[in-house]
């Protein structure tokens, strides 16, 4: 994951979320040490997995294309698990800040095409700017005057 610059809007990373009625552990196991932050859980009758690339990437585009290559080279049984999933999402994380005024992120046609070929979706998650403690303390409402 890229190092986040404090006080500047920045790309955080891409998480991969999969939800399926089939167990996802064999898929996660097949991806091996190429992924990290593995969370594989069961919610009711559905299974859910969330993970990211083990190696740092500087852009969402690079992460998506790397992950698409990993999925396209999965063994047949694990690829069937991917294909059978109800949802397959590339979750692009952005940490918002007050600077710069405008933040742009480009995805190449190759990355968008790779997502489409994997029958997946792209989600953007933007995290609110963190308020420095000094400012947060100043903004606390003052106590009403007693009469």
N, C-alpha and C positions, 0 to 999 in steps of 0.2 A: 504494500500500500504506500502511495506517495506520502511524504512528510507534509503535514498540514502547516501552512504559514499562518501564524496567529494574527488575527485582525484582518485577514484578506480572504475573500471568497475563493474557495479552492475545491478541486476535485478530490474526493476522499478515496473512492474505490468502487468496484462493482461486486455486488453479492449476487449469487445465483440461487433463486428460490424455486423449488419444485414441490408440487403437491400431487399425490397419487393415491389410488385405492390399493396399490401394490407396494410391498415393502421396498424401500429405496436403499437399504444398506449395501446390497451388491453393486449398485451403481456408484455409490460413494467410495466403496472399497476399490473398485476398478480404477477410479481416478487417482487413487493412492496419494503419494506425497506431492502431487502437482497441485493439490488444493489444501486449504487450511481453514480453521475455524469451523470445522464440521459440526453441524447440529442435525441430527436425525432423530425425529420424534414421531409419535403417533398422537393424533387428535381425533378421538372417537374412532371412526372406521377408516379414516384417511391417514396417510403418512405424509410427512413434510420434511424436507431437507433444505438447509441453507449453508452455503460455503462460499469461499472466494479463492482466487488464485494464490498459490503459495509464494509466487514471485511477484515483486512489486512491478507495477506498470505506471507509466506517466499519464496515460489517458484511458478513458472509457473505451475508445475505439480499439486500442491495442488489447485491452483485457477481453473485450467481446470476441475479437478475432482469434485470440489464443484459446479461449474457452471453446469456441465453435470448432476449432481444429481438434481439440481433445475429444469432444462429443462425436465428431465424425469418424474418429479412429477407435471408438469403443468396440469391444467384442460384441457379437450379435445379440447375446442374451441381455447384456447391460444396455445396449442401444434400444432394445425393445422396451425396457423399463422407462427410458427417457421418452420414447414415442408414445407410451401408454399413459403418461402423466396427464392429469387434468390441466395443470398450469405449469408453465416453464417461463420464468421471468429473469431478465437481466436487470437488476436493481442498481441504477447508477446513483451514487451518493455524492452530494455536494454540501459542503459546509458554507453557509452564508455568513457574510460579514458586511460591514458598512463600506468597505473598499474592495475592488473598484466599484464605481457606480453601476457598471454593466458587466456581466460575466457571460461569456459565450462558450459553448462546447459544440464541437462538430463531430458528427459520426459519418464515416465514409460510406459510400455506396456498398463497398465490400462488406462492411460490418452489418449494415442494415439487411443486405441480401443474406448473409450468414444467419442472422436471427430469423428471417423469414423461412429459410430452408430448414431450420430446426423447429419450425412451428412454435416459436416462442414470442414473448412480448418484451418490450422495453418499458421499465418504470423508472421515473426520476424521483428521488427522495431528496428534498432540500431541508436541511436542518437550520433552524433559526439561529441568528447570530447570538453568540454568548455575550452577556452583559458583564463588563468588568465589575468587580465587587465594589469599587469606589462609587461608580455610577448607581449601582443597585441600591446602595445604602442611602444615597442622596435622594432617591426617588420614593423612599418610603413616606407614606402620608404622615404628616405631623399629628400629634395628639390634639384633639379639640380643646380649646380654652375652657376652663371651668369658671363658672360665674358665682 
